[in-house]
Amino acid sequence: MGCPVLGDYEAVMPLTWNRKWTIHYLYQPPFTASLGIFGNHLNEDICKNFIASIPQHFKLVEIEMNAGNIFNNGTQDISQRNNYVLSLNKPYAEITKGYKDNVKRNVRKAQQLECMYVKEVPIDKVIHLSSEIMGKISNLKADDYERFKKLYTLLQSKNAATSRGVYSLQNELVASCVYFFSNNRCYYILVGNHPNGKTMGASHFLIDRFIEEFSNQNLVLDFEGSDLGNIAFFYSSFGATLETYPSLRVNRLPWWVRALRRI
């Protein structure tokens, strides 16, 4: 299928596609928060031209683009979604000045309960905890997690991925996640929070320890969401700021397929 390209690969737009029955469509692969157009010196005209170049035989387009993709409000088929980011390029003590009281309280609680922050938690354990929670609310399959594991193993060997976890005093993994590193960003992904950890402040402690570990570095912590009010509040409680990104939705499906999707 190829992908749209500007000039001598000055910018590219990967097309992540699949086919069902005889219908080709673009979709957001599991565990990816944003795709879209990648390149330097992007502007609205370039971004619109890329969108216009998507082949018409893709009858359904549902992809999240990235914050560097520029569109004016009201652009057809584009809506804006929310993300939260936190600069780590300052001392830990300065970053914590931006914490809300609930974060400080939960971090203290985790410390009082002697929770342990652990580096390089085995990826199988991280996947298990995340899938236990996400399995109830997502369509992720075993194959998706297996592909993620292979990707993680590859990136870890290149120092571009790591895992972190919080264990209770009873040695139970109560919070965990993976971080991917790319272009001075660290992406918070594959999050798992055990119900027992919610009363311990484990998830707050997990993020706080990572912030302390990587503070004073030229990094941005990317929380990869969210439009959900309670999750957005959680991320912003660490002093993270709002960053929007475009979401592209195009529906050229035949009427009978649209009807089937509603069933």
Residue pairs with C-beta under 8 A, 6 or more apart in sequence:
1 15
1 17
1 24
1 55
2 15
3 12
3 13
3 14
3 15
4 12
4 13
4 15
4 50
4 53
4 54
5 11
5 12
5 13
6 12
6 39
6 46
6 49
6 50
10 39
10 40
10 41
11 37
11 38
11 39
11 40
11 42
11 46
11 50
12 37
12 38
12 39
13 36
13 37
13 38
13 50
13 53
13 54
14 35
14 38
15 26
15 54
15 58
16 26
16 27
16 28
16 29
16 32
16 35
16 63
17 24
17 25
17 26
17 27
17 58
18 24
18 25
18 27
19 25
23 59
23 60
23 253
23 257
24 57
24 58
24 59
25 58
25 59
25 60
25 61
25 62
26 54
26 58
26 60
26 61
26 62
26 63
27 62
27 63
28 35
28 62
28 63
28 64
30 140
30 144
30 147
30 148
31 144
31 148
31 189
31 190
32 64
33 64
33 83
33 187
33 189
33 222
33 224
33 225
34 64
34 65
34 66
34 67
34 83
34 224
34 245
35 63
35 64
35 65
35 66
36 63
36 64
36 65
36 66
36 68
36 69
36 245
36 246
36 248
37 46
37 47
37 50
37 65
37 66
37 68
37 69
38 66
38 68
39 46
42 68
42 69
42 70
43 70
44 70
44 71
44 72
47 69
47 70
47 71
48 71
48 75
51 77
51 248
54 61
54 250
56 252
58 250
58 252
59 251
59 252
59 253
59 254
59 257
60 250
60 251
60 252
60 253
61 77
61 248
61 249
61 250
61 251
62 248
62 249
63 247
63 248
64 81
64 245
64 246
64 247
64 248
65 245
65 246
65 247
65 248
66 245
67 83
67 243
67 244
67 245
69 245
69 246
71 78
71 246
73 80
75 246
77 248
77 249
77 250
78 246
78 247
78 248
79 246
79 247
79 249
80 244
80 245
80 246
80 247
81 225
81 227
81 244
81 245
81 246
81 247
82 225
82 226
82 227
82 232
82 242
82 243
82 244
83 222
83 223
83 224
83 225
83 226
83 242
83 243
83 244
83 245
84 223
84 225
84 226
84 232
84 235
84 236
84 240
84 241
84 242
84 243
85 220
85 221
85 222
85 223
85 240
85 241
85 243
86 95
86 211
86 220
86 221
86 223
86 238
86 239
86 240
86 241
87 219
87 220
87 221
88 95
88 186
88 211
88 214
88 215
88 216
88 217
88 219
88 220
88 221
89 216
89 217
89 218
89 219
90 215
90 216
91 215
91 216
92 211
92 212
92 215
92 216
95 211
95 215
95 239
96 104
96 208
96 211
97 239
98 238
98 239
99 208
99 237
99 238
99 239
100 236
100 237
100 238
102 204
102 237
103 204
103 208
103 237
103 238
105 201
106 201
106 203
106 204
106 205
107 201
107 204
107 205
107 208
108 201
109 200
109 201
110 166
110 200
110 201
110 202
110 204
110 205
111 205
113 168
113 169
113 200
113 201
114 169
115 166
115 167
115 168
115 169
115 174
115 200
115 201
115 202
115 205
116 166
116 167
116 168
116 169
117 164
117 165
117 166
117 205
117 206
117 209
118 164
118 165
118 166
118 167
119 162
119 163
119 164
120 162
120 163
121 163
121 164
121 165
121 173
121 176
122 163
123 149
123 152
123 153
123 156
123 163
123 178
124 149
125 165
125 173
125 176
126 163
126 165
126 176
126 177
126 178
126 190
126 192
127 145
127 148
127 149
127 190
128 192
129 173
129 176
129 192
129 193
129 194
130 176
130 190
130 191
130 192
131 140
131 145
131 192
132 192
132 194
133 192
133 193
133 194
134 140
134 192
148 190
152 161
152 163
152 178
155 161
155 180
156 162
159 181
160 180
160 181
160 182
161 178
161 179
161 180
161 181
162 178
162 179
162 181
163 176
163 177
163 178
163 179
164 176
164 177
164 179
164 206
164 209
164 210
165 173
165 175
165 176
165 177
165 206
166 173
166 174
166 175
166 176
166 197
166 200
166 202
166 203
166 205
166 206
166 209
167 173
167 174
168 174
168 196
168 197
168 200
168 202
172 194
172 196
173 192
173 194
174 193
174 194
174 196
174 197
174 200
174 202
175 192
175 193
175 194
175 197
175 202
175 203
175 205
175 206
176 191
176 192
176 206
177 188
177 189
177 190
177 191
177 192
177 206
178 189
178 190
179 186
179 187
179 188
179 189
179 210
180 186
180 187
180 189
181 187
181 219
184 218
184 219
184 220
185 219
185 220
185 221
185 222
186 214
186 219
186 220
186 221
186 222
187 222
187 224
188 207
188 221
188 222
188 223
188 224
189 224
191 203
193 202
193 203
194 202
197 203
203 234
207 238
208 238
210 221
211 221
211 238
214 221
221 240
223 235
223 240
225 231
225 232
225 235
226 232
226 235
236 242
251 258
253 261
